[in-house]
Structures are given as structure tokens and as C-alpha cells.
Amino acid sequence: MTELTPNTKIRTELEKFSQLVDIATHKQWASLTPGLSPISLALAYQDWLAHLITSPGYRLLRQYDAWQALHRANEKNLELSKRPWQSDESDSDMRFKDQTWAQWPYSLVKNNFKTTEQWWRQCAQIDGMHPHHQHVVNFFTRQIVDAMSPSNTAQTNPEVLRVGIESLGMSFAKGMQNYLQDHYQSLRQKTLSKDSTPLIPLPYQVGVDVAITPGKVIFKNELIELIQYAPSTGQVQAEPLIIVPSCIMKYYILDLSPHNSMVRYLVDQGFTVFMISWRNPDEHMRDVGLEDYLTQGVLEALAQIKTQTHTTHVHSMGYCLGGTFLSIAAAWLAKSSTSTYPTLASITLLAAQTDFTEPGELGVFIDEDQLKSLREEMNKTGYLSGRQMADSFRFLNARDLIWTHNVQRYLLGKDENGNDMMSWNADHTRLPERMHNEYLTHLFLHNALAEGQYRLQHTAVALLDIEAPMMVVSTVRDHVSPWRSVYKIHLLTDTDITFVLASGGHNAGIISEPGHPHRHYQIGHTSKDYGWTHADEWADSAPSVEGSWWLAWAEWLTQNSSHQVKARTPSTKHALCDAPGEYVMTRYAD
């Protein structure tokens, strides 16, 4: 063995030291830019500034727009000042929904802000910029302007002042109490992450208040537990249904309280339901990759269902990232000749992207340098923490999840109406270092799945090979999987597709049980070889239906089933424990 020379040893130690210095420096800079790579942010604004400096005509146009906007605002302000006893027109913006915003002088404050907001958004748009840089500038311009809203401060928010006077100051006292309580809880969580003190209990206890649909864990490996739910009908459809939830969330969003549990609803409709419960990883799983999630997770679960139920055809459903996993597995199975796995009788994708060219606001966080920053961060722990993911999602919708939340809780002194969805949202999950890096690099950055470049077990997969009928569900206000991006599944497949556009957001639009008020959806069917219809044209022509899309889904699943058989109960021979199992119980302070 060749010994290292003194110079080589010095060079090796210096290289290690330089890496540590760079990582520490990058972390300090990233703390100033809400986790986003400061280099990515600087490059985006450098691109914007360079185009702004070299576009004198554009600057002149924006100056003219500013003068026009100021002139209109002054005219309106003068008009409102002459009739201060009259109210301005109501505003659809939820930040200014309270009627006191329509009264002078606060109507002036609101109108001036909205004029400034519109002007700044126009200034962020310059032709010629790199699309990703334009996306970043647009996003951060909106974040900065939202932070400057007069609704965010007590001095300029008339609703806060009115409620404070009406409550004789009790709303201010309650708001301060809420702030101190939340600050204490935050400090306590940071302390908990450093010792073994039990975590703060969730408002809705898993297995007691939520995730209580009866069932058994019938299989377990290092990555998943497979749950089979007990039937509630005497007859069931011959084809069981496997659900692949996203691994960035606990599966029981699909099995919340009995009244809004999708699992319970499906069981009551006569389906044998299987659920994958992903393990919440620790530092020892840092080398678990994306292919492991597909083979040890989705494919292994399918193999177990075939072995234990002796069925050759199954229905399948994937939610969010779980839907992306399912689409990859389905494309691979379409080319596989092995008899280990059952044939997919149908595929349902819920808020799941397969083409990542338009990933919505998440695209702000995806570029080469940002991924480098994430790799440096995850290299220290071996995983992406649940709190990091939660903070990123809150930042994507900062207006509602940060600013409006702060106004309601700290300025108006209102208590949060806790529910099972909020409790689930606080039950964070981690992602292994390797899997998260591969997921962002292959799918988001290189769009490998849509372009036929992704390989599973050395085989290139293409969604075009899928022949099973599909139901694809998206939601109107989805910040994670924008519906127009989800709609691109029509370009990638050549099979029968029923597309649903439901009201609500990424989670609330999916958990939309029958009887839920103010729910509606659009639905349309495209047969094999039908051709392409633009997303906007589809939305203009697809019929709208009041109520829950779950009803249409259950009917569609039934139509794609062959016949009914005697209800299947989980085998006592293979039962390892009762649902919800052990993996879903694992929680971490971070």
C-alpha cells in the first residue's frame, strides 16, 4: 500500500477543511434567503437587472404606467375623501374582505397598496429573461409585496383596530398569548430535537382519533408496511384496490376521521383496499434510492397482493408523489413479462405530475445550484427533515399560510379551529438523502419520465406503454401539482383517460367526501386515439357537477371491475399487527 507523502496529506486535509468552510458559508447565506440558494437568487435578479438596464424603452413604459397609476389613484382618493361617510366597493381579495377596508381613510390605504402591487408585478416581467430566472423574480416579487401589505400590521389594519376596540383590548391580549405560546412551542421543539424527551402529542391521535378503519398489516419490509382493510360488505369487487400514498406525507390523510376517510368510503362501496404505509426514515436510510421506493415499495406490495389474494388483476391509485411512483411502475409492468405481479385493471392518479416542465411554484426551488445546496444540507444528516419540507410548502403559499395566519392568530387573537387535517399536517415525514436527490434531479430537473429517459431495473420506461384505463384527478388551486401540468398526461399516454378537475387545493380538493359543502368538479372522458384537446379548451367545455368527485370515481371503478366475489378478510396467517401499523407512528422533532 502506497503511503501518502506529507504534501499529499496536507492537500487531503486542506480539501476536507475547504469543503467544511464552503458548506458553513453557504448555510449562512441560505439563512438570509428562506432556504433558497443565494447564488440562484442572485443570478435571477442579475438577469432581471441586466435586461432592465439595457431596455430604456421598457423603463420609460413602466414610468408612464407608474404616472398613470398614480394619477388614477389620486383621482379616486380625492373622490373618496369628498364622501368619507360612503363606502368604497367591496373587494374579492380575502385580505381586504372586511367591510372596514371599504371605509375612508382605509380605502385609500388599500387602493394605494393594490395599485403599487400591480405595478411591481408588471416590473418583474421583462422579455428575454431565462424562464427559470423569470419564475424566481416573479415569485420573490410577490413574496416581498405580500409582506408589505397594510393588512399585516395592526396600525394599518382597520379590522384589527375595530376588533380591539370592541373587545376592550382583549383581542390584543389573546393575540400576544397566542404568540408567546407558539414561540414557546417552537423553542421546545428545537430542544426536543436534541434529546429524547417525548414529542408534543398531536391533537388527533393516530389509531385513536384518525386512521381507525379496521385492518391488518399483512406484510412488512425495511421500507413499507402493507395494510389490508377489513370488509364492511358481504360482496366485494373481484379486483382489489392498492393505494400508493406519497412518501412525503403520512398515508392517513386518506384515512382521517370516519366521516371523511377515503379508505372507509371505498370499503363501504364494496372494494378490498390495500394501503402502503411508508417508513419515516432516519440517518441509516440515507442510501435508499428512488428505485428502492419503486421495487421494495410499489412492486413488492403488488407482488404480495397477488400472492395472498390469488388475484391476477388489481385496481391501483397513487396520490401526489405516490401517483408518480405508480405511473413509473405501471409503465414498467406494461413491458414486463414476469408473472410475479398482477395486471393493473385501472390506474387512478390524484394530484400527481408525470411531466415536470411546469411544476408550479416548486420550480422556484429546482435548479443545479439549489440542488447542490440541498445535497450539502442533507449530507450532514442523511435525510431532508420534515420541518424543512413543511417550511418550504408554507413559503410557497405565504399569503395564506404565513401572513393571513399571523393576522388571524396574533393580531385578531383568534384560536385556530383545529381539525384532523391540521393535525395530520403537523405530523411531518422525512425523505432519505439519496431518494430526494434522485427524485429532484431525474424528474424535476431533467424531466426524465416524460422524455422516456427514466430507467427502472435497467429498462427505460415510457408512459405510452400503459394500456390500462386511467382516471386522473387534479384540483383548481393546487400549488404543488398545478392542474395544467397534471393534464399533460394526455400527451404522454395513448389510453382511455377520464380527467377530473375538482375544486379546492392539493389536499382539501382530494379529501372531498360526499356531503362536504361547496364542492364541485368538472369531468371529461377521452378515449384511446381521440387526439389532443388543450387544457383551457377542456376546462371551457367539460361539464360541471355539484358535490364530491368520489361518487364518480367509485362508479368508474365499478365499471372497470369484472364481477363480485365473497368479501375477503385479512388473513390471520399473514397478519403482523392491527392497522395502522408501526411505521406511521414514527415521529421526529425536526
N, C-alpha and C positions, 0 to 999 in steps of 0.2 A: 504494500500500500504506500503510495507516494505521500510523503509528509508535506504539509503546507509550509512554504517559506514565510519568514517574518513579514515580508511585504504583502504576500497573499493573505495572511491572517489579518493584517491591518485593513486591507481592502475589503475583506469579508465583513469584519466588524463595522467598518465605516458604512458599508452598504445597508446593514441592518439598522444602524443608527439613523441614517438618512431617511429610510422608509418610515421609521417611527416619528421623526420630526415632521415629515410631509403629512402623515396621517393626522398628527395632532394639529398641525396648521390648518389643514383642510376642514377639520372638525370645528375649529374656532370660527372660521369664515362661514361655514354652513350654518352655524347657530344664528348668524345675522340674516339669513335668507330662508327662513322656515323650512330647513332641511333640504332645500334645493341647492344644487351645486352652484357656488358663487361664480364659477367660470362660465357655466351655461347661461346664467342670468346676465353676466357682463357682456358676453358675446351677443346675446339677443338685443340688448339695449345699444350696444355698439353698432349693430346692423341698422337699428332704427335711427340712431343719431346720424350715421353716415348718410342715409337716404334723406333725412330731414335737412342736413346741411347742404347737400347737393341738389336740393329741389326748391329753389327760390319761388317758383310759381305755386308750389304746394303750400309753402309758408304764407304766401300772400293770400291764397284762398282761405286758409284757416284763420288768418287775421280778419278777413272780411266776414267769415262766419261768426267770429267772436264779436265783432262790432254789431252785426245784425242781431245776434242773440242778446247782447247787452241792451240794444235799442228796444227789442220786443219785451224783454224783462222789465225795463224801466217803465214802458208804457203800461204794462199790466200792473206793476207795483203802484204806479200813480193812480190807476183806476181803482185798485183795491183800497188804497189809502183814503180815497174820497168817500168810500162807503164801508167803513170798518165794522159796521154793525151787520153787514151781509156776509154770507159765507161763500167761499170760492167753490168751484166744482169739486166733487168727490174724486178721490184718487184710487186707482186699482192696485197701486204699489202697497203691499202689506205693511211696509214701514210707516206709511203715512195714512193708514186706513182710519184711524181715529178721527172723529169729526172736528176735534180741536185744531187739527192741522189745516182745516179749511177756513179758519177764522184769522182775521188780521190781528197781530203782525206776523204770526207764524206761517200764514200762507205765503208771505213774501220770502221768508227763510226757505221754505220748502221749494218754491218755484225757482229761486236763485240757485239752489243746490242742483235741482234737476237740469237746469239749463247748463250749468258748469259740468255736470256729469256727462251729458250728451256731447258736449264739445270735446272733452278729454277723450271720450271713446272714439270720436272721429279722428282726433290727432294721433291715436295709436295705429290707425290704418294707413299704411303707405305702400303703394305698389312697388314691387321689385324685391321686397324682403324675402328671405328664406322662409318657407311656410312654418317651420317649427319655431323660428325666432318670432314670427308674427303672432303665433299662438301664445308664446310666452309673454310677449309685450301686452297683448290683449288681456290675458289672464291677470297679470300683475297690475295693469292699469285699473281693471275692475276692482281688484282687491284694495288698492290704495284709495280709490274713490269711495268704495263702500265703507271703508274705515273712517272717512271724513264726513259721513252722513250726519246731519244735525239730530237725527233720531237716536244717535248713540250716546249723547251726553244729556245729563239732567237739565242743564241750563238752557238748552235749545229744544228740548222735547216737551211740548205743552201737555201731552198726556201724562208724563211723569209728574209735572208740576201740579196738574189738576188732581190726580190721584193722591199726591202727597198732601194737598190742602184738605181734600175730602176725608182723608183718613187721619187727619190731625198729626201727620208725620209718621204714622205707624208703618206706612209702606216703605219709608226710608230706613226705619229701624229693622224691618223684616229683611229688606234687601241687604243691609250690612250684615245681619245674622247669616243670611244665605251665603254671602261672600266669605265670611270667616269660616263657616262650616265647610265650604268647598275647598278653601285654601288649606284647612287642617287635614281634610281627607287626602288632598294631593300630596302634602308633606308626609302623611302617614304611609301612603302607597310607596313613596320613594324609600322610606325607612324599611318597609316590609320587603322590598326587593333585595335588601342587604342582609336579612336574617331569616329565620324560619318561623316567625310569628304567623299565625293563621291569617288568611286573607279576609278582607271585609266581606261578609256574606252578600250574595246577590238578593235583590228584592224578591225575585221569583226563584225559588229553589228548584234546581234541575232534579227531576224524578219525583218531585212532590207537588209543585205547582205547575210546572211545564214539563214537556217530554214524558207524559204519563200514559200514552197509548200502550196497552199491554202488548208485550212481545218478548222474544228471547234473542240473546246473542248466540248465533249458531256457528260462527267462525271468527277466528282472530289470528292476525299475524303481527309483525312488528309495525305495520303501518295503518291497518284498519281493523275495525270490528264490524261484522255483518249482522244486522238485526233483521229478524223476520217477525212481523207483527201478527198477532192472533186474529183470526177472522171474527166478524160480527154478523155474518150472514151464513145461511146453510149452504148456498151455492156460490161459487166464485168463477170468474173468467178463467179459462184454461191457461192463458198466458199470464204469469206473474209479472209484476212491475218492479224493476230495480231503480232506485233513486240515487243519483250521484250528486251530492251537495258540493258546494265549493269548500276547498280546504282552508280558505281564508276566513271562514266563519264556522261556528258550531252548527251541526246539522239540524238542531232542534228549532231553528227558525221555521222549519216545515212541520214541526210538531209542538206548537206552543200550547196555549190553553185549549181545553176541549172544544170551545166554540169556534176557534179559528185555526185548528190543526188541520193542515192539508192531509197528513197521514191518516188521521181519524176519518176524514171525509172520504178518502179513497177506499179505506177498508169498509166503510158503511155502504159504498157503492158496489161492493162485491169484487174487490181486487185483492189478490195476495201481494202484499207490499213488503219489499226488502229495502233496507236503508244502509248505506255506507256511513260509518262514523269514523272520521279521520283522527289519527293520533295527534295530540298537541305536542309538537316536537321540542326537544331540548338540545343542548350543545352536542350531544352524542350522535345526533342525526344530521350533522352539518353536510355530510357527503351523500345524503339521499337526494336523487335527482328527479327530474321531470319524468323520465322513463320509468322509474320505480313507482311513481304515483299511478302510471298507466297500467303497468304489468302487475305489481303487487296489490294495486288498488282496484281499478275498474275491471281488468280482465280476470283477476283472481276471484273477485266477487261473482262475476258471471259464471265462471267455472264451478264454483261452489253451489250456485243455484241450480245448475244443470245436474250436478251430482246428487244433491239432496232432494230435489223435487222430481227428477227424471223428466223434466220438460225440455223440449227442443227449441221452443220459441218463447221469447220474453219481450214484454214492453220495456222501454227504458226512458228515463228522464234525467236531465242534467241541469243544474241551476248555477248560473254565473260561471265561474271557472270550472265547476263540475260539468257544465254543458260543453265547454271547450274540450275537456278531457274526454267526454263521451263521444263527441264528434270525431276526435282522432281515433279512438278505439273502434268506432263504427266503421270508419274508412279502412282501417287495418283489417278488421274482421271480414269486410266485403271481399278482400283479396286472399284471405287465409283459407287454406284447405283443411286445417285441423278440425277434428271433431270434439275437441276439448270444450269448446264454448257453444252456447246456444245461438240460434239465429235471432236477430233483432226483428220482432214483428212490427215495431214502431219506434220512433225516436221523438222525444219532446225536449226542446231546448228552451229554457227560461232565462231571459236576460243574459244570453251567452253570445259572445263575439267569436267569429271564426275568421273574419277579415279585420285586421288591426290598423288599416291605413287611416281610419277616423276613430281613434279610441276615446274621443271626448276630452274632458279636462284632464284625465290621467296622462294624456300625451305630453302635458307640460313637464312631467317628471321623467320622461323617457328620452334620453339621448346618450351618446357614448360616455360623456363626462359624468353625467348623473349616475349612470350605472357603475362607473369607476368609484364614485363616492359611496354608493351603496355597498359595493364589494369591500371597500376599506372598513366600513362600519360593521358589516356582518362578519368580517374576518376575525374580529375580536371576540365575538360571542358564538358564532356558528349558526345564527338564525336572525331573521328580521322579527323584532318584537311586536307583539300585538298592539302595544301603545303607539309605536311608530306608524303602523298601518292606520290605527284609529285617528291619529292626528292628521295624517295625510288626507283621509276621507273628509274630516271636518274642514280642513283647509279648502278642499275643492268646492264646498258649499258654505263658505264662511259667512255669507249674509244671513242665512237661516240658522246655521249650527253654532256660530260664534256670536255675531253681533245681536241678532234678534234674541238669542238665548240670554245674552248678558243683560239686555234691556229688560226682558220679562222677569228675570230672576233677581238681578241686583238693583235695578232702578225702580221697577214697579213692585218688587217684593213678592212676586207670585211664586208659589210652590209648583214644581214640575208635577204634572199628572202622570206619575209613574205607571207603566203598563208592562205587559210581558215582552213586548218588542224592545222597549228601552232596557229592560233587564238583560235580555239576550245580547243587545248591542254592547253592553258593558262586559260581557264575557269574552274577552279577547283571545285570539289564537296567534300562534307564531307560524313562520314559514322557514323551512331549512335553507341554509345559505345557498347550496348548490341548486336546489329546485327553483328558488326565487330568481336567481341569476339566469338560469336557463330559460325560464318562463318569459322574463322580460326581454332577453336577448333574442331568442328564437322567434317568439310570437309577436311581441310588440315592436321590437326594433327592426327585425328582418322580415316580418310577416311570412314566416316560412310555411305555415299551414295553408294559407290562401294561395301561395305561389307553388305549392306542390313540392317544397324543398324539405319539409319535416320528415324525419325517418323514425320509425318505431321498430325496434329489433332489426335494424339494418334494412328495413323496407320503406321506401318512400310512399307516403300516404297522400291520397287526393280525395277530397270530399265528393268528387264527381263519381266515385265508385259506389257511393251509398245508393241503395235501391229501396230501402225501407221508407214508408211514408213518414213524413215529418210534420209535427206541429211546432211552430216557432213563435214564442211569446215574447213581446217586448213591452216597454212602458214609456209613456209620453215624456215624463220628467226624469229620465234616467241619466245621472251624471257619470255613472260607471260604464254602462254599456248603452250608448246612445242608440235609439231605435233605428235610425237610418243606417247605422253601422251593422246592427243585428240583421237588418233587412237584406244585406248583401249576401246572405246565404243563398238567395235566389240565383246569384251569379256563379256560385261555386258548386251547385248541385244540379242534377237532372232527374229529380224525383218529384213525387206528389207532395206539395207543401201547403199546409194551412197556416196562414200567418195571422197573428193576433196582436193588436196594439191596444193595450189596456191603460186606463187612467192611473195616475199615481207615479211613484218613483221606483227605484231599483228594488226596494224591499216591500214597501207598502202596496205597490201595484201588483206584486206577486201574491202576497198574503192578502187576498181579497175574497174572503169567504162569502158564500151566499147569505144575503141579509145585511151585508155591510152597506151602510148608507152612502149615497153619492158615488157609486161605482158604475162604470160603463166601459165598453170596449168596442173596437172595430174588428171585424173578422172577414177574411177573404181566402179563397181557395185557388191554387194554381196547380193544374195537372201537369204531368210529365210532358216535356216538349212543347209547353204552352208558349214560351217566349218571355221576353223581359218587359216588365212594367216599372216605370220609375217610381221611387218611393213616394214622392209627393202626389203623383197621379193616383197611386194606390190609395193613399190617405183620402183623396178627394172623392173616390168612388166607392170605397169599402163601406158597407152598411154599419151603422152604429147600433149597439144593443145595450139596453139598460141592465144593470145587475152584474153578477160575478161571472168571469170567464171560466171558472171552474166547471160550471154546468156544461158548457160547450166542450170542454176538454174530456170530461167523463163520458159524454156521448160519443165523442170521436174515438176514444179508447175502446169503447164497447163495439163500435162499428168495425174496428180493426182487430177485434178478437174473433176467435173461431167458434167457440161454444163454451158452455158452462160445465163445471165439474164439482164434485163434492168439496166443501171447504177444506183447505189444508191448515193444519195446526203445526206450529213449530215442533220439530222432532225432539223428544226428550233425550234421545241418544246423542244428538249433536249440541244440545243446549249447554252453554257455558255459564250463563248467568241471565238474570232478567234484564230487559231493556230499562233504562237507556244505556246500560253497559258502564265500563270503567273509563274509556278514553275521553268521553265527553265531560267527565268530572275533573279532568286535569286543568288547573288554573295556575297562572303565574302573575306576579305583581306587575311585571313590565308588559 
